[in-house]
């Protein structure tokens, strides 16, 4: 699962979307400015999310996706800012009648930044890199349906699956195609994208230069520089002093008025897919009991939490599914805030006097604030919460990998990640055989309509089971200088395409 700060591990998806031909252009974002734009401009981008390393199969985190995905590395397909899937390095593809074999024809004339031509062997290598035992790719488990990868010639890749996967093409949009001969990918790169890596100064900035040999439309600017800041205040000050031109994701709603009231800036409220979860370990007492999970969910006033953290931004969400997913349904009423109901459910579960548990909490905002709020809310129904603050690396090992927790707070960035509730081995341990069956049937569905119908059932069942407590849906606020246009507004799954950004003088 991709998480909002430093972790970008396994999350699933289940979608087959319309595929259309495109090159690098077509960003969903827009700025405000008119006039002549400078093709040799340097665009300065402000972010709180520096990469951990430059390899998205080695725990590079949100920052590596934000900076490199689509900019430096490309896939056979591209997930656009509005959630569609476009052909990219795949010029075309065919699917066998049984849905098990995909034959991809690669685009001709594509070169890596090192000068090597793209071949089918590079695609095979890139897929195998995602599937390797040590891979921390966000799509590893989705792609484990890959049974065989053949390369009949330099421009043809033939992939055979062990079972049907309606999401296969969608999931391929997350696989970076990398030069099979490349080395030291944690600190260097060799992709096919519109930019090459110029310099990465750890703790400070990462710069990308326009790639003269790019196969598609040239980037609209000469260079982009991602500047990294430790907190939202420093980031906002950088925007106010023109040290940066755009902020990828505003994290301080209290500071927005200074930009909204200033004609030199534009505040954009896009569509987010990031959910803040109070994730129970459904295999650890007392959260093995659905009544306890429902009681905790009902005891917490999500609306009040959202207001305290984000002001008038963001949305309440009653399940893992954001409104941008095809199988969305408003389920906020299923476990709505109701202290009386929470106390009644606790009594029925045998915890009339409450209980205590430890809440493992990542050490970066907004988790400590949310943890304190949860603690105070649950105290009102007799539940004592001990907050255990941990680093992202500790969270990955303790919670995600070892399942050594009772409950935790975590952000899940990805769209279409509901299907993880169909995996009993996922870190939260939710195990409903009917849900697992529906998820499997949805993945094997012959149409998106059938898939959607099944996943709507999963959505409602997981909400009724209070599989987790989905606290709120983040806003996606991009703030930019009025001289900028063409930047992405939604940044699905943390990507931030920079190649369409235009800057006037």
C-alpha positions in Angstrom: 0.0 0.0 0.0 1.2 3.4 -0.8 1.1 5.6 2.2 1.3 9.4 2.3 4.7 10.0 3.7 7.6 7.6 3.4 6.2 4.2 2.7 5.2 2.9 -0.8 4.6 -0.8 -0.5 1.9 -3.2 -1.6 -1.5 -1.9 -2.5 -3.9 -3.5 -4.9 -6.2 -2.3 -7.5 -9.0 -3.7 -9.6 -9.9 -1.8 -12.7 -9.9 -2.2 -16.4 -10.2 1.2 -18.0 -10.5 2.5 -21.5 -7.2 2.6 -23.3 -6.4 5.4 -25.9 -3.3 6.3 -27.8 -1.3 9.2 -26.3 2.3 10.5 -26.0 3.6 12.5 -23.1 1.1 15.4 -23.4 -2.4 15.8 -22.0 -2.0 16.7 -18.3 -5.2 17.1 -16.5 -4.0 20.1 -14.6 -4.4 23.8 -15.4 -3.1 27.0 -14.1 -4.3 30.5 -14.8 -1.9 32.4 -16.9 -2.0 33.5 -20.5 0.6 35.0 -22.7 3.8 33.6 -24.2 5.4 30.8 -22.2 9.1 30.3 -21.8 10.2 27.0 -23.3 13.5 27.2 -21.5 12.0 28.0 -18.1 13.0 26.4 -14.8 10.0 25.3 -12.8 10.6 25.1 -9.1 8.3 22.6 -7.3 7.8 22.5 -3.5 7.2 19.2 -1.7 7.3 17.7 1.7 8.0 14.2 0.3 11.6 13.6 -0.5 12.4 10.1 -2.0 14.0 7.6 0.3 15.9 6.3 -2.7 15.2 6.4 -6.5 14.1 2.8 -6.9 10.3 2.3 -6.7 10.9 -1.5 -6.1 13.1 -0.7 -3.1 11.0 1.4 -0.8 11.6 4.7 -2.5 8.4 6.0 -1.0 5.9 8.6 -2.1 8.6 11.0 -3.0 10.1 8.8 -5.8 6.7 8.4 -7.3 6.0 12.1 -7.2 9.3 13.1 -8.8 10.1 10.3 -11.2 6.9 8.5 -12.3 6.0 9.7 -15.8 8.8 12.3 -15.7 11.9 10.1 -15.8 10.4 6.6 -16.0 7.5 5.4 -18.1 5.4 2.2 -18.3 3.7 0.3 -21.1 0.7 2.3 -20.0 0.1 5.6 -18.2 -2.4 6.4 -15.5 -3.6 9.9 -16.3 -4.4 12.6 -13.8 -8.1 11.9 -14.3 -7.8 8.2 -13.7 -7.8 6.8 -17.3 -5.3 4.4 -18.7 -3.4 5.5 -21.9 -1.1 3.4 -24.0 2.5 4.8 -23.6 5.4 2.6 -24.5 3.0 -0.1 -25.7 2.0 0.9 -29.2 -0.7 -1.7 -29.2 -1.7 -5.0 -27.6 -4.0 -8.0 -28.1 -5.7 -10.3 -25.6 -6.3 -14.0 -26.3 -9.9 -15.3 -26.3 -9.4 -16.9 -22.9 -8.1 -13.7 -21.4 -4.9 -15.3 -20.2 -2.3 -14.1 -22.8 -1.4 -10.5 -23.6 0.7 -9.7 -26.6 2.3 -6.2 -26.5 3.9 -4.4 -29.5 6.4 -1.8 -28.3 6.6 1.7 -29.7 9.4 2.0 -32.2 12.3 4.5 -31.8 12.2 4.7 -28.0 15.6 5.2 -26.3 16.7 5.2 -22.7 18.5 8.2 -21.4 21.8 6.3 -21.8 21.1 6.0 -25.5 20.2 2.3 -25.6 17.1 1.4 -27.6 14.1 0.0 -25.8 13.6 -3.7 -26.4 11.3 -6.5 -25.2 14.1 -7.7 -22.9 13.9 -4.5 -21.0 10.2 -5.0 -20.4 10.7 -8.5 -19.3 13.5 -7.4 -16.9 11.3 -4.6 -15.5 8.4 -7.0 -14.8 10.7 -9.5 -13.2 12.2 -6.8 -11.0 8.7 -5.9 -9.7 8.1 -9.6 -9.0 11.4 -10.4 -7.3 11.5 -11.7 -3.8 13.0 -8.5 -2.4 10.7 -6.2 -4.3 8.7 -3.6 -2.4 6.7 -2.6 -5.5 3.2 -1.2 -4.9 1.9 -3.7 -7.5 3.9 -6.8 -6.7 1.0 -8.9 -5.4 -1.3 -7.8 -8.3 1.2 -8.9 -10.8 1.9 -12.3 -9.3 -0.7 -13.7 -11.8 2.1 -13.4 -14.3 3.0 -17.0 -15.2 5.4 -16.5 -18.2 7.1 -13.6 -20.1 8.2 -14.4 -23.6 10.1 -12.1 -26.0 9.6 -13.5 -29.5 11.4 -10.4 -31.0 12.8 -7.1 -30.0 9.4 -5.3 -30.2 7.1 -8.0 -28.9 6.3 -9.1 -25.4 4.0 -12.0 -24.7 2.8 -12.3 -21.1 0.8 -15.4 -20.0 -1.2 -15.2 -16.8 -2.1 -18.0 -14.4 -5.7 -16.7 -14.2 -7.8 -13.9 -15.6 -7.1 -10.5 -14.4 -9.3 -7.7 -15.6 -7.0 -5.2 -13.8 -3.8 -6.4 -15.6 -3.4 -3.5 -18.0 -4.3 -1.0 -15.3 -1.7 -2.5 -13.0 1.0 -2.4 -15.7 0.7 1.4 -15.6 2.6 1.2 -12.3 5.5 -0.7 -13.7 8.5 1.4 -14.7 10.3 0.2 -17.8 14.0 0.3 -16.9 17.1 -0.4 -19.0 17.9 -4.1 -18.2 21.6 -3.1 -18.1 21.3 -0.2 -15.6 23.1 -0.3 -12.3 22.8 1.6 -8.9 19.2 2.5 -9.4 18.8 3.7 -5.9 20.9 6.8 -6.7 20.9 6.9 -10.5 18.3 6.3 -13.3 17.9 5.1 -16.9 14.4 5.6 -18.0 12.7 6.6 -21.2 10.8 9.7 -19.9 10.8 13.3 -21.0 13.4 14.2 -18.3 16.7 12.9 -17.2 18.0 13.1 -13.7 20.4 16.1 -13.3 21.3 16.1 -9.6 19.9 14.8 -6.3 21.1 16.7 -3.3 19.8 14.7 -0.4 17.8 16.7 2.1 17.5 19.6 -0.3 16.5 19.2 -3.9 16.2 16.9 -7.0 16.5 18.4 -10.4 15.5 17.0 -13.8 16.6 18.2 -17.3 14.6 18.0 -20.5 15.7 14.9 -22.5 16.6 16.0 -26.0 16.2 12.4 -27.3 12.7 11.9 -26.0 10.4 9.9 -28.4 7.3 12.0 -27.8 6.5 15.6 -27.4 9.2 17.5 -25.7 8.7 18.8 -22.1 7.2 22.3 -22.0 10.0 23.5 -19.8 13.8 23.0 -19.8 14.2 21.9 -16.2 12.1 21.1 -13.1 13.5 21.2 -9.6 11.8 19.5 -6.7 12.7 21.4 -3.5 12.1 19.5 -0.2 10.9 21.1 3.0 10.5 19.7 6.5 7.2 21.3 7.3 4.2 23.1 5.7 5.2 26.5 7.1 8.6 26.5 5.4 7.0 25.2 2.2 4.4 28.0 2.2 7.1 30.6 2.9 9.0 29.3 -0.1 6.0 29.9 -2.3 5.4 33.3 -1.0 9.0 34.4 -1.6 9.0 32.8 -5.1 11.6 30.2 -4.1 9.1 27.7 -5.6 6.4 28.1 -8.2 4.0 25.4 -7.1 3.3 23.2 -4.1 2.3 19.6 -5.0 0.1 19.0 -2.0 -0.8 21.7 0.5 -0.7 20.4 4.1 -1.6 23.6 6.0 -5.2 24.7 5.4 -4.8 27.5 7.9 -2.3 29.1 5.5 -4.5 29.0 2.4 -6.2 32.4 3.0 -2.9 34.3 2.2 -2.9 32.7 -1.2 -6.7 32.8 -1.9 -6.7 36.6 -1.2 -3.6 37.2 -3.4 -4.2 37.4 -7.1 -0.7 36.2 -7.8 -1.6 32.7 -6.7 -4.2 30.0 -7.6 -5.6 27.5 -5.1 -6.8 24.3 -6.7 -8.9 21.8 -4.9 -8.6 18.5 -6.8 -9.8 15.0 -6.3 -7.9 12.9 -3.7 -7.6 9.2 -3.3 -5.8 9.3 0.1 -7.7 7.9 3.0 -6.7 8.2 6.7 -7.4 4.9 8.4 -7.7 3.7 11.9 -6.7 0.2 10.9 -7.6 -2.5 13.4 -5.7 -5.8 13.5 -8.8 -7.9 13.0 -7.0 -11.0 14.2 -6.1 -9.4 17.6 -8.5 -9.2 20.5 -10.7 -7.3 21.1 -10.9 -6.3 17.4 -11.7 -9.8 16.4 -15.2 -8.9 17.4 -17.2 -6.9 14.8 -19.2 -5.2 17.5 -16.1 -3.8 19.0 -14.9 -2.5 15.7 -18.3 -0.9 15.0 -18.3 0.6 18.5 -15.0 2.2 18.1 -16.0 3.6 14.6 -19.2 5.0 16.1 -17.5 6.6 19.0 -15.2 8.8 16.9 -16.6 12.0 15.4 -15.0 11.9 12.0 -16.5 15.2 10.9 -15.0 17.0 13.9 -11.6 15.4 13.3 -11.7 16.4 9.6 -12.7 20.0 10.6 -9.9 20.3 13.2 -7.2 19.1 10.8 -8.4 20.4 7.4 -10.9 23.2 8.1 -13.4 23.2 5.2 -11.4 20.9 3.0 -11.5 17.1 2.6 -14.5 14.7 2.9 -15.9 12.2 5.3 -15.7 8.7 3.9 -17.5 5.6 5.1 -15.4 3.0 3.4 -12.1 2.4 1.5 -13.7 3.7 -1.7 -13.3 7.4 -2.7 -15.9 9.0 -5.0 -13.5 8.7 -8.0 -13.6 4.9 -7.9 -16.3 3.3 -10.2 -17.7 1.2 -7.3 -18.2 4.2 -4.9 -21.3 4.4 -2.7 -21.8 6.9 0.1 -21.6 4.7 3.2 -20.9 7.3 5.9 -24.2 6.4 7.6 -23.2 2.8 8.2 -21.1 3.5 11.3 -21.9 7.2 11.8 -20.9 9.0 15.0 -23.2 7.8 17.8 -21.9 7.6 21.4 -25.0 5.9 22.7 -24.8 3.2 20.0 -21.1 2.8 20.7 -21.7 2.1 24.4 -24.5 -0.3 23.6 -22.3 -2.3 21.2 -19.4 -2.4 23.7 -21.8 -3.8 26.4 -23.1 -6.4 23.9 -19.5 -7.5 23.2 -18.8 -7.9 26.9 -16.8 -4.6 27.3 -19.3 -2.5 29.2 -16.5 -1.0 31.2 -14.3 -0.6 28.2 -10.8 -1.9 27.5 -7.4 -0.6 26.7 -5.2 -0.9 23.6 -2.0 0.5 22.1 -2.3 2.6 19.0 0.9 2.5 16.8 1.2 6.0 15.3 3.6 7.2 12.6 5.5 10.2 13.8 4.6 12.6 10.9 1.6 14.8 10.5 -1.3 14.4 10.8 -1.0 11.1 12.6 0.0 12.4 16.1 -2.8 15.0 16.0 -5.3 12.3 14.8 -4.1 9.9 17.5 -4.6 12.4 20.3 -8.1 13.1 18.9 -9.0 9.4 18.7 -7.7 8.9 22.3 -9.9 11.6 23.6 -13.0 10.4 21.7 -12.6 6.8 22.9 -12.1 7.9 26.5 -15.8 9.0 26.4 -16.9 5.4 26.0 -14.5 4.0 28.5 -11.7 2.9 26.1 -8.2 3.7 27.1 -5.7 4.4 24.3 -1.9 4.3 24.7 -0.2 6.1 21.8 3.0 4.5 20.6 4.8 6.8 18.2 7.0 5.1 15.6 9.0 6.0 12.5 7.9 5.0 9.0 10.6 2.3 8.9 9.4 0.9 12.2 5.8 1.0 11.0 6.8 -1.0 7.9 8.6 -3.7 9.9 6.3 -3.9 13.0 2.9 -3.3 11.5 3.0 -4.1 7.8 5.5 -6.9 7.7 5.2 -8.6 11.1 1.5 -7.7 11.9 2.7 -7.0 15.5 0.1 -4.4 16.5 -3.5 -4.1 17.8 -4.4 -0.9 15.9 -2.6 1.7 13.9 -3.1 4.9 12.0 -2.0 5.0 8.4 -2.7 6.8 5.1 -3.5 4.8 2.0 -2.9 6.8 -1.1 -3.9 4.6 -4.0 -7.2 4.5 -5.9 -9.1 1.2 -6.4 -7.4 -0.4 -3.3 -10.6 -1.8 -1.8 -9.6 -5.3 -3.0 -7.0 -5.6 -0.3 -9.9 -6.6 2.0 -10.1 -9.7 0.0 -6.7 -10.8 1.1 -6.7 -12.3 4.6 -2.9 -12.1 4.8 -2.8 -8.3 4.4 -1.5 -6.5 7.4 -4.9 -5.7 8.9 -6.0 -9.4 8.9 -9.6 -8.9 7.8 -10.9 -12.3 6.8 -14.4 -12.6 5.3 -14.6 -15.6 2.9 -17.5 -14.1 1.1 -15.6 -10.8 0.5 -12.6 -12.9 -0.7 -14.8 -14.7 -3.1 -16.4 -11.5 -4.5 -12.9 -9.9 -5.0 -11.7 -13.0 -6.9 -14.8 -13.1 -9.0 -14.5 -9.3 -9.7 -10.9 -9.8 -10.9 -12.0 -12.7 -13.2 -15.0 -10.7 -14.5 -15.5 -10.4 -18.3 -16.8 -6.8 -18.1 -16.2 -3.7 -16.1 -20.0 -3.7 -15.3 -19.8 -7.1 -13.7 -16.6 -6.1 -11.8 -18.2 -3.0 -10.5 -21.3 -4.8 -9.3 -19.2 -7.2 -7.3 -17.0 -4.6 -5.8 -20.0 -2.6 -4.7 -20.9 -5.6 -2.6 -17.4 -5.7 -1.2 -17.6 -2.0 -0.4 -20.8 -2.4 1.6 -19.8 -5.6 3.4 -16.5 -4.2 4.6 -18.3 -1.1 5.8 -20.9 -3.2 7.7 -18.1 -5.3 9.2 -16.1 -2.1 10.2 -13.1 -3.8 8.7 -11.3 -0.6 9.5 -12.4 2.9 10.5 -12.0 5.2 7.5 -11.6 8.5 9.3 -11.6 10.9 6.3 -10.6 11.5 2.7 -7.8 14.0 2.3 -8.2 17.0 0.1 -5.7 17.4 -2.8 -4.8 21.1 -2.8 -2.3 22.3 -5.3 -1.2 26.0 -4.9 0.7 27.6 -7.7 2.0 31.0 -8.9 -0.4 32.5 -11.4 2.4 32.4 -14.0 2.1 28.6 -14.2 -0.3 26.4 -16.1 -0.5 22.8 -17.1 0.3 21.3 -13.7 -1.7 18.2 -12.5 -4.6 18.8 -10.1 -5.3 15.4 -8.7 -1.9 13.7 -8.5 -3.5 10.2 -8.2 -1.3 7.8 -6.2 1.1 10.7 -5.6 2.4 11.2 -9.1 3.1 14.7 -10.3 3.6 15.0 -14.0 5.8 18.1 -14.7 6.2 17.9 -18.5 3.1 19.9 -19.4 3.9 22.8 -17.0 4.3 26.1 -18.8 5.7 29.2 -17.2 5.3 32.8 -18.4 7.9 35.5 -18.0 
